[in-house]
Amino acid sequence: MLEALFWGAVGGFALIVGALAAMVRPVPSRITSLVMGFGAGVLISVLSHELTIESYERGGADVLSISMGLGALTFFGANILIARMGGGDRKRSQGQQAEGSGTAIVLGTVLDGIPESAVIGISLLGGDGVSTAVVAAIFISNIPESLSATTGLLASGRGRWGVLGMWGIVLVVSAVSSALGYGLLGNASQGLVGSIEGFAAGAILMMLADTMMPEAVQHGGNRTGLVTVAGFVLAFLLSQQ
């Protein structure tokens, strides 16, 4: 469980990295969006070659279909609530977060991060060590999210230490989610583990389609597709190690 906690913290630490980068020097929205596109490609690869395949192998077509649907619907509903609270622009790269609620932005980031972090813990269940591709995907995708949100939070007048503290809370939640993903499912049936993997896959895919990819394309331009493919290939090669 300690190993899962550690790797979950590694993925969450990217939020601190992104926040510090935004505080040192403003990052152009185009760069942030291209990094977001690259991270989306990495996540898509992990979904394709790890989560959905493993969910199918553990539980079959019914488990995969139902669990992915539930994951997508859960994210859809929760995202609507968080948007109404003021966290709908948490991934925007031009400072729209300044008009939102800091609490809602943190809750939104937790919503994005819990299924990702749980997957880190699940990847350790096979006994072959953590999935490098999964950790890389989560780390890379967290950086632009923190970059963009920190820019908006600072613009709204929030102090730097307060912003870092907010990301620290998300880091802790990410680490705990990873540890729980490992600890609670260590003796679970293959069908249950497959359901959790499918649920996480559905939630992550919904997040990609609903927030990450639209933002990346809007401000990253026609190069977004290229960096997305690059991220996909990198994650695939890492998964084959």
Summary of the structure (lengths in Angstrom):
residues: 241
radius of gyration: 16.7
end to end distance: 23.1
largest distance: 50.3
contacts: 951
relative contact order: 0.25
helix: 85%
strand: 0%
